[in-house]
């Protein structure tokens, strides 16, 4: 599926989602009968993606659609084989969260050859190359999820507020930015966090980029090595692509003897951050941006059904709202902590 930019706009959906752009695919004939959709997710056992699958299933049941959810784990090769399997099962549409954007061109071509509608969720893929960051806008596959820079901006602003409240000296403070560096949306989040933190008065704090695999263990190991290489730092600001990165980094800092009072961690997701807050013990996780996977899963299914049944073009991107929470506020949002 090749997409081209266009100038159409969409109003707010029922979930108050901001929709921008539109697909170049011409509206096809409305699909008749019961639709079958396959939702292929990376890291399907992660809290956010569990919620996303639940939201997708609930929306599919509401709309009378058959939905199959497939957990790809972190296996890029499995992505391609499961896409082929879904097509062989006569799926009308595919929604994909790729473990690795490098498989994007193959996934796009496979779906195109089979004449199957393709929508991505959360992470972007490019039709013409392995790196979405280097992809022309017209070659990015339509995506449902969140605005990376907006989310990162909220994280950076909250981290700056905590930094100011603590009264730390920039000279003995460092920022840890932890993320998987070939994932475009992660880069967008980090970019947004850095810009917002600097704009809010933290420009004098030096930043350390920590390349991870976006897992708690990976972030913990890489942060431990970063600590060894940076003796003399008293205070740490921590953010990352997701809660996993922040929790892993905060754990490494606390295991090394850094007091929670000297850690300003702001998560992204809140599904792991909330676990630190339920125990009542001091934590370096000061806040987190709550992103509701259920909303994204539901929107992805609705968007696919609108395309297949009503011939409505995919928006190039659909963004869901977010909420900043901390130990004193997270329960009031209605979020659950599993």
NORJO-V197741 format. One record per run of one state. SS is the DSSP state (H for helix, E for strand, L for the rest). FROM is the first residue (numbers start at 1). TO is the last residue. If there is no record, write none. Layout:
ss=<SS;SS>
from=<FROM;FROM>
to=<TO;TO>
This chain:
ss=<L;E;L;E;L;E;L;H;L;E;L;H;L;E;L;H;L;E;L;E;L;H;L;H;E;L;E;L;H;L;H;E;L;H;L;E;L;H;L;E;L;H;L;H;E;L;H;L;E;L;H;L;E;L;E;L;H;L>
from=<1;9;10;18;21;36;43;47;64;66;74;76;89;93;97;101;115;117;122;126;127;132;135;137;140;141;143;146;148;167;170;173;180;184;203;206;212;216;229;235;241;243;256;260;263;270;273;279;285;292;293;311;317;320;322;326;330;334>
to=<8;9;17;20;35;42;46;63;65;73;75;88;92;96;100;114;116;121;125;126;131;134;136;139;140;142;145;147;166;169;172;179;183;202;205;211;215;228;234;240;242;255;259;262;269;272;278;284;291;292;310;316;319;321;325;329;333;338>
